[in-house]
Amino acid sequence: MTSDVRLRPVEERDLPIFFEQQLDTDAIYMAAFTHKDPADRNAFDAHWTRIRADPRVTIRTILVEGRVVGHVATFVDEQFGKQEVTYWIGKEFWGQGIATKALSRFLTEFTKRPIYGRAARDNIGSVRVMEKCGFRVTGLDRGFANARGKDIEEVILELGGGKERAP
Ligand SMILES: CC(C)(COP(=O)(O)OP(=O)(O)OC[C@H]1O[C@@H](n2cnc3c(N)ncnc32)[C@H](O)[C@@H]1OP(=O)(O)O)[C@@H](O)C(=O)NCCC(=O)NCCS
């Protein structure tokens, strides 16, 4: 377990690292609800330019011992109209508790509630990360997953909406 997990605003030099991290095929399969073509650098750049300029989006770069290991963000989902979280950790850094620490820190900085998360039902790691940060599963949905080329089941999680277990 690593303890030196820090967050800071995204800098231009982080973007090539994020691009490489989101090209990993295992990660793409896991996340499932990805962009149509993660290898399209122009689409990636356009997406990041748009989200970095959007006042409804808060994104933080995750650093461990000064290295860029991923990112964590919140945005208002266009389809569902709700505040959601998302995160991505470079594969070489998985399994060290980084996503849990990063999301937990992010949630102390970004305090708007309720806040939601969605994950492919078989993305056990992502569901667990949210549960460890206090989210509770409140429902299931189905949606088209670009990475799977079909509709799959999604888990919906919620924090601060009154449906989670009392501490
Ligand atoms: C999902 C993801 C963020 C997990 O990051 P991580 O830093 O490895 O997660 P943590 O180390 O904080 O693990 C948190 C918990 O999840 C569990 N976990 C993590 N990955 C897992 C996996 N692939 N299968 C089963 N459990 C897993 C850990 O064991 C831990 O639970 P525990 O404390 O009860 O043992 C990372 O794999 C990732 O970025 N994947 C690709 C992108 C993605 O899926 N993003 C989320 C989209 S909804």
Ligand as a Chemical Component Dictionary entry (heavy atoms), coordinates in Angstrom:
data_LIG
# 
_chem_comp.id                   LIG 
_chem_comp.type                 NON-POLYMER 
_chem_comp.pdbx_formal_charge   0 
_chem_comp.three_letter_code    LIG 
# 
loop_
_chem_comp_atom.comp_id 
_chem_comp_atom.atom_id 
_chem_comp_atom.alt_atom_id 
_chem_comp_atom.type_symbol 
_chem_comp_atom.charge 
_chem_comp_atom.model_Cartn_x 
_chem_comp_atom.model_Cartn_y 
_chem_comp_atom.model_Cartn_z 
_chem_comp_atom.pdbx_ordinal 
LIG C1  C1  C 0 -10.566 0.095  -11.248 1  
LIG C2  C2  C 0 -9.259  0.785  -10.894 2  
LIG C3  C3  C 0 -9.488  2.288  -10.775 3  
LIG C4  C4  C 0 -8.770  0.234  -9.543  4  
LIG O1  O1  O 0 -7.579  0.956  -9.185  5  
LIG P1  P1  P 0 -6.594  0.434  -8.026  6  
LIG O2  O2  O 0 -5.715  1.567  -7.651  7  
LIG O3  O3  O 0 -5.945  -0.830 -8.464  8  
LIG O4  O4  O 0 -7.647  0.127  -6.860  9  
LIG P2  P2  P 0 -7.310  -0.083 -5.302  10 
LIG O5  O5  O 0 -5.923  -0.647 -5.194  11 
LIG O6  O6  O 0 -7.627  1.167  -4.573  12 
LIG O7  O7  O 0 -8.325  -1.263 -4.932  13 
LIG C5  C5  C 0 -9.530  -1.036 -4.234  14 
LIG C6  C6  C 0 -10.217 -2.369 -3.976  15 
LIG O8  O8  O 0 -10.612 -2.965 -5.219  16 
LIG C7  C7  C 0 -10.081 -4.259 -5.337  17 
LIG N1  N1  N 0 -9.720  -4.442 -6.741  18 
LIG C8  C8  C 0 -9.007  -3.593 -7.525  19 
LIG N2  N2  N 0 -8.911  -4.093 -8.766  20 
LIG C9  C9  C 0 -9.576  -5.269 -8.759  21 
LIG C10 C10 C 0 -9.835  -6.257 -9.745  22 
LIG N3  N3  N 0 -9.391  -6.141 -10.993 23 
LIG N4  N4  N 0 -10.582 -7.347 -9.388  24 
LIG C11 C11 C 0 -11.039 -7.470 -8.131  25 
LIG N5  N5  N 0 -10.840 -6.568 -7.146  26 
LIG C12 C12 C 0 -10.101 -5.498 -7.471  27 
LIG C13 C13 C 0 -8.858  -4.264 -4.428  28 
LIG O9  O9  O 0 -8.543  -5.574 -4.004  29 
LIG C14 C14 C 0 -9.352  -3.386 -3.286  30 
LIG O10 O10 O 0 -10.243 -4.069 -2.452  31 
LIG P3  P3  P 0 -9.824  -4.618 -0.986  32 
LIG O11 O11 O 0 -9.214  -3.445 -0.265  33 
LIG O12 O12 O 0 -11.116 -5.096 -0.425  34 
LIG O13 O13 O 0 -8.809  -5.684 -1.257  35 
LIG C15 C15 C 0 -8.146  0.502  -11.965 36 
LIG O14 O14 O 0 -8.049  -0.876 -12.180 37 
LIG C16 C16 C 0 -8.405  1.191  -13.291 38 
LIG O15 O15 O 0 -8.085  2.364  -13.476 39 
LIG N6  N6  N 0 -9.022  0.443  -14.268 40 
LIG C17 C17 C 0 -9.272  0.961  -15.619 41 
LIG C18 C18 C 0 -10.214 2.155  -15.657 42 
LIG C19 C19 C 0 -11.516 1.918  -14.910 43 
LIG O16 O16 O 0 -12.078 0.836  -14.902 44 
LIG N7  N7  N 0 -11.987 3.004  -14.285 45 
LIG C20 C20 C 0 -13.243 3.002  -13.591 46 
LIG C21 C21 C 0 -14.366 3.203  -14.552 47 
LIG S1  S1  S 0 -15.972 3.032  -13.751 48 
# 
loop_
_chem_comp_bond.comp_id 
_chem_comp_bond.atom_id_1 
_chem_comp_bond.atom_id_2 
_chem_comp_bond.value_order 
_chem_comp_bond.pdbx_ordinal 
LIG C1  C2  SING 1  
LIG C2  C3  SING 2  
LIG C2  C4  SING 3  
LIG C2  C15 SING 4  
LIG C4  O1  SING 5  
LIG O1  P1  SING 6  
LIG P1  O2  DOUB 7  
LIG P1  O3  SING 8  
LIG P1  O4  SING 9  
LIG O4  P2  SING 10 
LIG P2  O5  DOUB 11 
LIG P2  O6  SING 12 
LIG P2  O7  SING 13 
LIG O7  C5  SING 14 
LIG C5  C6  SING 15 
LIG C6  O8  SING 16 
LIG C6  C14 SING 17 
LIG O8  C7  SING 18 
LIG C7  N1  SING 19 
LIG C7  C13 SING 20 
LIG N1  C8  SING 21 
LIG N1  C12 SING 22 
LIG C8  N2  DOUB 23 
LIG N2  C9  SING 24 
LIG C9  C10 SING 25 
LIG C9  C12 DOUB 26 
LIG C10 N3  SING 27 
LIG C10 N4  DOUB 28 
LIG N4  C11 SING 29 
LIG C11 N5  DOUB 30 
LIG N5  C12 SING 31 
LIG C13 O9  SING 32 
LIG C13 C14 SING 33 
LIG C14 O10 SING 34 
LIG O10 P3  SING 35 
LIG P3  O11 DOUB 36 
LIG P3  O12 SING 37 
LIG P3  O13 SING 38 
LIG C15 O14 SING 39 
LIG C15 C16 SING 40 
LIG C16 O15 DOUB 41 
LIG C16 N6  SING 42 
LIG N6  C17 SING 43 
LIG C17 C18 SING 44 
LIG C18 C19 SING 45 
LIG C19 O16 DOUB 46 
LIG C19 N7  SING 47 
LIG N7  C20 SING 48 
LIG C20 C21 SING 49 
LIG C21 S1  SING 50 
# 
